[in-house]
Amino acid sequence: MDTQRLILFFVFSFSLLLLWDAWQKEQRPPVPATAQSGKQGPAQATVPSPSVPTQTKPALQRQAGDAIPPTKATTGKHENLRVKTDNFIVDIDLQGGDIVRLEMLKQKDTLDVKLNFVLFAPEYRYVAQSGLIGSGLPTHKTVYTAGAREYALADGQDQLRIRLEAPGPEGVKTAKTLTFHRASYLVDITHEIVNGSAMPLTAHAYFQLLRDDKAPPGDSYMLQTYTGAAIYTEQEKFQKLAFGDFDKDKVSVPKATDNGWIGMLQHYFVSAWLPKEKTQREYYAKRLEDKLYAVGVILPVTAIAPGASASVSASLYAGPQEQAALKEIAPGLDLVVDYGWLTVVAAPLFWLLQFLHKWVGNWGVAIILLTVLIKAVFFPLSAASYKSMAKMKLVTPRMTKLREQFGNDRARLNQAMMELYKTEKINPLGGCLPIVVQIPVFISLYWVLLASVELRHAPFYLWIHDLSAQDPYYVLPLLMMGSMVIQTKLNPVPPDPVQAKVMMIMPFAFGVMFFFFPAGLVLYWLVNNILSIAQQWQISRMIGAGDKGHARR
């Protein structure tokens, strides 16, 4: 009996420890073993210099990122263009043609659902930049000209192109085109060069994301999620590049490759540069002044003969982490939805949850149905465990007498208890199994509800308007706490008074943590407890009735 209760206590304590750790720590991969050797200054990139033709190497003989003019926060007045599509309201700074503000019309703000969500913004110091590398070619500091100050995607129009022009070296003309698409979070950015000079011209284009290290507004301190950079290649797969590792010079990115993407992640949203597949490229990541961080990719421009022209382009994805859409856009992009170390359990859970949602049309109802299905799958195991616990409850008076009979003689007491278990065919560890099974499912569903943007602002009924946020009135946590108290009452009471008190306190200690959990997770646990109570009560009633019938015979 003591062993069973101690194991229950440690199982609960271990689950609390895991959940607390999930709150406090961001998911970070180990630092790659192939870290770059040597110390670098904060404004230097962490990638080797790109492979370029001999005649252009002197301009790029240092690190690849050093060939790009450093960005500093500026306070001067910049002239912006305003672009409106069905998905975006975008501000483009004519200095550099940078996307300095990006508002999503189909995503609501985290703190105020009356407002649209803003991903890029000057106040967040989050911007998408691009430019050309080469003597006299325009960078993100060059002032462009445009034909208008406002652009809008018209009805029936599938694409909207914004063409910006800038001066180049003598005889060279350059332009930057941003193409927006209907019903898409992709923006295609193309740099064009017309070589009107008498000399061949070779250049490179860079595409980078710049931001500070602050978590997005509205992110709960208790439910911290990852905010930082990430990169994916077929060779080294998905890697997170934490800002803290930038500061410690521990960030390295893959050498020249022909695949992958690089971007910035935050809760529910991602921005990433997506060069065309099988295009040679080189990634870089660097820390700048004023706690700014830049990640990007450098692409070669085909050698341009006198009188000829060339172009280079990359796509920018800036939108929600919708897994089905991300998987279609680029290989590995769906990996930004990180379920932690229990992905092998969480991913199927999300697939099943999404399937149920398509059927019922409500994420809360889908969570309830998912709970019922999980309970049905583990019904045989739970039934066996509850039978063991019910039998334990029936023999509790006899165990109390054994404790009184043998006093402090632990050896004889344990021997007598084991004989009692054998006689009554009781497994003393059987009551722990349902809890052990529930822990990985619980943690997996926690990450599903926390990381899946599909559940962001998803309503249930009545006062629950967002299943990914905590219950505003704490009704579900209180009901869940009450259900845990009922479950404790159905379990056998430990003979040891100290253990009995601990088990009575556990529902309240465990329940308080649920005050800060997403309402969808509390809903799952509440429904699971209700089903467990019904199953345990029925099994206890049947065993109790059978024991009384046996006694009468």
DOSE-190896 format. One record per residue (C-alpha): x, y, z; residue in three letters. Coordinates in steps of 0.001 Angstrom, whole numbers, padded with zeros to 6 digits, always signed. Layout:
<pts>
XYZALA ...
</pts>
This chain:
<pts>
+000000+000000+000000MET +002786+002405+000920ASP +004600+001584-002305THR +001534+002342-004402GLN +000956+005704-002771ARG +004592+006708-003007LEU +004682+005867-006701ILE +001506+007886-007264LEU +003072+010798-005451PHE +006281+010650-007491PHE +004383+010261-010767VAL +002387+013401-010021PHE +005501+015236-008873SER +007389+014237-012015PHE +004562+015426-014237SER +004513+018757-012395LEU +008263+019067-012914LEU +007938+018397-016650LEU +005194+020969-017050LEU +007095+023574-015061TRP +010144+022944-017225ASP +008017+023392-020346ALA +006882+026780-019041TRP +010279+028100-018165GLN +012456+026894-021021LYS +012303+027500-024734GLU +012830+024485-026940GLN +016443+024699-028154ARG +018499+022175-030042PRO +022079+021388-029070PRO +024668+023748-030474VAL +025958+022204-033728PRO +029257+020452-033286ALA +030694+022154-036348THR +030767+025551-034722ALA +032800+028167-036443GLN +036267+028566-035057SER +037648+031848-033952GLY +036010+034860-032291LYS +034117+037392-034346GLN +032894+040836-033675GLY +029194+041414-033073PRO +028614+042843-036541ALA +030295+039958-038384GLN +028439+037146-040071ALA +028991+033541-039102THR +029224+032015-042550VAL +032215+031634-044880PRO +032557+033957-047841SER +030545+032899-050883PRO +031944+031236-053928SER +032126+033991-056545VAL +034027+034584-059784PRO +037608+035690-059365THR +037042+039228-060578GLN +034497+039931-057821THR +036233+038263-054892LYS +037993+041398-053632PRO +034627+042987-052791ALA +033635+039920-050767LEU +036947+038726-049402GLN +035724+039013-045823ARG +032752+037186-044297GLN +029653+037046-046484ALA +027580+039172-044126GLY +030281+041845-043976ASP +029670+042652-047646ALA +026194+043835-046625ILE +025970+047340-045141PRO +025186+047105-041417PRO +021721+048195-040340THR +021236+050573-037476LYS +018058+051847-035922ALA +017266+055226-037433THR +014968+057986-036250THR +014810+059990-039463GLY +011557+060393-041387LYS +011203+057803-044145HIS +008686+057900-046981GLU +006522+054805-047193ASN +004312+053180-049786LEU +001023+051584-048695ARG -000013+048269-050296VAL -003393+046603-049678LYS -004283+043030-050643THR -006901+040575-049431ASP -004424+039301-046802ASN -002139+042239-046046PHE -001730+045911-045404ILE +001949+046515-046050VAL +004164+049578-045684ASP +007263+049667-047892ILE +010023+052132-047032ASP +011439+053772-050151LEU +014821+053646-048458GLN +015874+050157-049436GLY +012405+049035-050509GLY +012146+047331-047114ASP +008896+045864-045783ILE +008763+047770-042515VAL +005165+047052-041502ARG +003017+044026-042277LEU -000534+043792-040968GLU -002532+040579-041427MET -006195+041155-042213LEU -007271+037596-041381LYS -005431+037276-038046GLN -006462+039166-034927LYS -004182+040826-032400ASP -003174+038776-029383THR -004257+041375-026832LEU -007177+043035-028626ASP -009252+040946-031039VAL -010767+044126-032466LYS -007408+044886-034088LEU -005535+043049-036820ASN -002312+041244-036024PHE +000887+043085-037009VAL +003986+040962-037664LEU +006518+043508-038973PHE +006457+046914-037309ALA +008943+049702-036513PRO +008059+049500-032808GLU +008986+045797-032827TYR +012131+046521-034894ARG +011185+043679-037218TYR +011786+044219-040949VAL +012394+042338-044221ALA +015273+043740-046291GLN +017043+042942-049540SER +019651+044479-051821GLY +022528+043880-054184LEU +026203+043318-053425ILE +028590+044990-055840GLY +030298+048321-056364SER +027675+051054-056731GLY +024700+048662-056716LEU +021662+049507-054519PRO +021432+048101-050983THR +018801+048384-048264HIS +020141+051908-047645LYS +019549+053126-051195THR +016548+055398-051850VAL +014229+054015-054522TYR +011563+055778-056595THR +008050+054495-057297ALA +005229+055426-059627GLY +002654+055838-056844ALA +002302+056011-053090ARG -000654+053649-052709GLU -001372+050308-054363TYR -004309+047919-053993ALA -005154+044466-055283LEU -008277+044991-057406ALA -011241+042634-057554ASP -010550+039826-059974GLY -006816+040558-059917GLN -004608+037638-058814ASP -001301+039504-058534GLN -000131+042992-057629LEU +003356+044124-058694ARG +005164+047070-057128ILE +008160+048218-059154ARG +010840+050326-057494LEU +013792+051815-059356GLU +017179+052999-058123ALA +020340+054354-059744PRO +023309+052054-060249GLY +026869+052523-061477PRO +027353+054467-064692GLU +025385+052796-067476GLY +023683+050296-065139VAL +019959+050367-064328LYS +018423+048450-061436THR +014912+047752-060224ALA +013272+045899-057362LYS +009846+044308-057854THR +007592+043065-055052LEU +004790+040757-056193THR +001815+040075-053910PHE -000609+037213-054555HIS -004281+036813-053783ARG -005106+034453-050892ALA -001400+033999-050134SER +001101+034999-047472TYR +003938+034841-050000LEU +005652+037898-051452VAL +008026+037421-054393ASP +010923+039890-054469ILE +012997+040248-057625THR +016093+042344-058290HIS +016723+043244-061945GLU +019949+044572-063433ILE +020385+045994-066934VAL +024065+046319-067821ASN +024393+049305-070137GLY +028093+049668-069433SER +030983+048467-071575ALA +032215+045961-068961MET +030832+042585-067839PRO +029051+042756-064507LEU +028799+040094-061793THR +026832+040673-058602ALA +025091+038961-055703HIS +021729+039621-054074ALA +021004+039304-050379TYR +017681+038815-048621PHE +017574+039226-044857GLN +015285+039493-041860LEU +016153+041846-039041LEU +014587+041997-035586ARG +015296+042502-031893ASP +015206+039768-029259ASP +011952+040710-027545LYS +009083+038225-027407ALA +005911+039385-029192PRO +003385+041374-027139PRO +000891+039214-025281GLY +003151+036202-024824ASP +002570+034905-021305SER +005640+034645-019086TYR +004289+031390-017678MET +003757+029886-021138LEU +006961+030921-022843GLN +007402+029890-026461THR +010349+030192-028801TYR +011225+033571-030311THR +014320+033472-032487GLY +015833+032436-035794ALA +015710+029082-037559ALA +017199+027438-040619ILE +016482+024313-042633TYR +018572+022418-045178THR +018284+018874-046459GLU +021747+018116-045100GLN +021391+019408-041537GLU +017585+019522-041259LYS +015754+021946-038981PHE +017806+023978-036501GLN +016911+026798-034151LYS +019349+029699-033867LEU +018621+031176-030459ALA +019422+034842-029905PHE +021306+033912-026758GLY +023667+031827-028875ASP +024243+034812-031180PHE +025459+036758-028144ASP +027836+033930-027185LYS +029191+033460-030730ASP +027795+029935-030747LYS +025714+030221-033914VAL +026808+028527-037103SER +024884+028013-040320VAL +025457+025524-043145PRO +028002+026285-045819LYS +027033+026833-049463ALA +024100+024670-050526THR +021316+024585-053105ASP +018282+024068-050863ASN +016535+025141-047691GLY +015304+028349-046117TRP +016110+030716-043237ILE +013746+032748-041104GLY +012493+034153-037818MET +010015+032393-035520LEU +007673+033588-032842GLN +004540+032199-031230HIS +002115+031136-033997TYR +003880+033073-036805PHE +006938+032755-039032VAL +008754+034810-041641SER +011195+033024-043928ALA +013177+033606-047104TRP +012545+030827-049610LEU +014971+030831-052567PRO +014075+028646-055524LYS +015017+025009-055103GLU +018349+023876-056615LYS +019593+027480-056659THR +023061+027955-055192GLN +022984+030047-052039ARG +024832+030850-048853GLU +023197+031537-045506TYR +024426+033895-042818TYR +023454+034916-039294ALA +024916+037795-037325LYS +024372+040015-034312ARG +024292+043763-034927LEU +024400+046754-032632GLU +021450+047784-030443ASP +020491+044151-029747LYS +019447+043553-033349LEU +019852+040197-035088TYR +019977+039462-038801ALA +019616+036230-040718VAL +019613+035949-044464GLY +020689+034328-047680VAL +023013+035430-050487ILE +022204+034412-054061LEU +024476+034799-057097PRO +023394+036831-060118VAL +024248+035364-063507THR +027221+037142-065117ALA +025799+040017-067180ILE +027498+040887-070458ALA +027470+044494-071757PRO +024000+045297-073092GLY +022421+042279-071377ALA +020213+041987-068304SER +019670+039512-065474ALA +017478+039052-062439SER +017473+037163-059142VAL +014541+036519-056850SER +013406+034913-053604ALA +010029+034481-051957SER +009195+035795-048503LEU +006640+033909-046439TYR +005233+036040-043633ALA +002208+034499-042005GLY +000709+032003-039566PRO +002208+028599-038861GLN -000585+026663-040563GLU +000933+023232-040939GLN -000878+022020-044067ALA -000097+025240-045956ALA +003548+025364-044826LEU +004155+021798-045961LYS +003004+022730-049471GLU +005102+025916-049670ILE +008590+024570-048958ALA +010232+021373-047660PRO +010720+021471-043903GLY +008787+024711-043402LEU +006098+022890-041425ASP +008758+021972-038846LEU +008467+025475-037380VAL +005439+024070-035519VAL +007439+022526-032708ASP +005767+020053-030348TYR +008951+019416-028397GLY +010337+015994-027523TRP +006917+014318-027705LEU +006291+015164-031361THR +005851+011461-032115VAL +002714+011540-029918VAL +001627+015158-030509ALA +001609+015067-034320ALA -000924+012192-034568PRO -003017+013852-031860LEU -003184+017065-033870PHE -004054+015163-037044TRP -006911+013404-035255LEU -008039+016638-033596LEU -008081+018407-036973GLN -010068+015536-038514PHE -012673+015744-035738LEU -012875+019527-036140HIS -013678+019155-039842LYS -016514+016863-038802TRP -018054+018895-035950VAL -016897+022444-036766GLY -015945+023360-033182ASN -012484+022867-031686TRP -013881+022470-028149GLY -016251+019706-029238VAL -013360+018141-031166ALA -011279+018119-027946ILE -014141+016385-026086ILE -014457+013742-028809LEU -010683+013271-028825LEU -010792+012703-025067THR -013512+010080-025471VAL -011498+008298-028175LEU -008323+008303-026065ILE -010303+006978-023127LYS -011789+004239-025297ALA -008359+003176-026569VAL -007042+002765-023040PHE -010281+001381-021611PHE -008973-002176-020991PRO -005899-000867-019200LEU -007930+001619-017160SER -010523-001008-016261ALA -007864-003385-014956ALA -006275-000582-012947SER -009566+000591-011459TYR -010432-002975-010492LYS -007127-003196-008662SER -007790+000108-006893MET -011334-000943-005985ALA -010036-004154-004427LYS -007400-002153-002581MET -010147+000019-001129LYS -012079-003042+000060LEU -009081-004525+001894VAL -008021-001207+003474THR -009556-002105+006898PRO -007656-005411+006901ARG -004426-003632+006025MET -005001-001174+008863THR -005320-004102+011242LYS -002069-005594+009909LEU -000314-002278+010518ARG -001626-002225+014085GLU -000730-005878+014610GLN +002894-005717+013468PHE +003631-002133+014562GLY +007188-001161+013622ASN +008197-004608+012358ASP +008455-003552+008698ARG +009687-006930+007443ALA +006744-008905+008852ARG +004283-006161+007842LEU +005469-006194+004220ASN +005361-010000+004148GLN +001808-010022+005500ALA +000734-007344+002985MET +002212-009290+000076MET +000352-012421+001208GLU -002853-010393+001365LEU -002258-009053-002157TYR -001642-012596-003399LYS -004740-013988-001712THR -007013-011245-003011GLU -005269-011167-006448LYS -004405-007500-006161ILE -001663-005733-008100ASN -000375-003006-005741PRO +000985-000998-008684LEU -002118-001363-010848GLY -003646+001950-009790GLY -000678+003890-011159CYS -001043+002758-014764LEU -003820+005156-015897PRO -001842+008113-014578ILE +001409+006967-016181VAL -000369+006577-019529VAL -001988+010006-019272GLN +001236+011950-018667ILE +002712+011759-022222PRO -000734+012315-023759VAL -001326+015289-021470PHE +002027+016926-022257ILE +001634+016231-025988SER -001815+017802-026083LEU -000458+020731-024078TYR +002046+021453-026873TRP -000583+020892-029558VAL -002870+023481-027998LEU -000009+025861-027325LEU +001725+025636-030712ALA -001136+025173-033202SER -002239+028483-034694VAL -005391+026734-035920GLU -006684+026908-032325LEU -005695+030563-031848ARG -008805+032569-030920HIS -010909+029425-031474ALA -014140+029745-029421PRO -015962+026996-027558PHE -019270+027999-025962TYR -020500+030607-023484LEU -017595+032432-021849TRP -014789+030456-023560ILE -013846+032605-026559HIS -010279+031323-027013ASP -009326+027714-026327LEU -005623+028575-026636SER -005855+031081-023736ALA -006652+030529-020074GLN -010239+030495-018868ASP -010963+034176-018041PRO -013225+033255-015104TYR -011369+030078-014018TYR -014568+028028-014180VAL -013009+025067-015967LEU -009970+024905-013615PRO -012276+024934-010576LEU -014455+022190-012042LEU -011344+020195-012880MET -010064+020620-009326MET -013411+019398-007984GLY -013263+016339-010241SER -009800+015513-008903MET -011124+015715-005327VAL -013901+013267-006241ILE -011357+010909-007778GLN -009306+011051-004585THR -012402+010121-002565LYS -012986+007082-004792LEU -009440+005835-004204ASN -008454+003810-001124PRO -007321+005946+001806VAL -003677+005376+002780PRO -003314+004002+006323PRO -000471+006440+006955ASP -001993+009816+008032PRO +000838+011778+006392VAL +000306+010062+003041GLN -003435+010586+003353ALA -002919+014333+003806LYS -000526+014497+000866VAL -003039+012779-001397MET -005760+015194-000291MET -003544+018201-001036ILE -002478+016954-004479MET -005724+017905-006305PRO -005422+021489-005089PHE -001683+021782-005764ALA -002106+020242-009199PHE -005300+022167-009892GLY -003780+025593-009224VAL -001392+025071-012134MET -004381+024640-014449PHE -005410+028226-013772PHE -002635+029245-016193PHE -003153+026526-018792PHE -005021+026966-022088PRO -008753+026426-021658ALA -008668+023660-024276GLY -006198+021658-022201LEU -008248+022087-019025VAL -011326+021007-020986LEU -009523+017826-022034TYR -008447+017004-018482TRP -011901+017792-017043LEU -013682+015519-019533VAL -011067+012831-018947ASN -011640+013060-015178ASN -015424+012844-015581ILE -015114+009725-017717LEU -012611+008243-015243SER -014931+008948-012313ILE -017856+007270-014081ALA -015748+004244-014993GLN -014157+003956-011552GLN -017482+004382-009731TRP -019135+001674-011835GLN -016262-000769-011349ILE -016140-000094-007582SER -019914-000603-007347ARG -019741-003896-009238MET -016835-005201-007142ILE -018516-004046-003936GLY -021758-005774-004878ALA -019894-008948-005786GLY -018022-008923-002500ASP -021276-008542-000533LYS -022893-011383-002497GLY -019890-013568-001823HIS -020084-012741+001894ALA -023798-013710+002016ARG -023024-017044+000396ARG 
</pts>
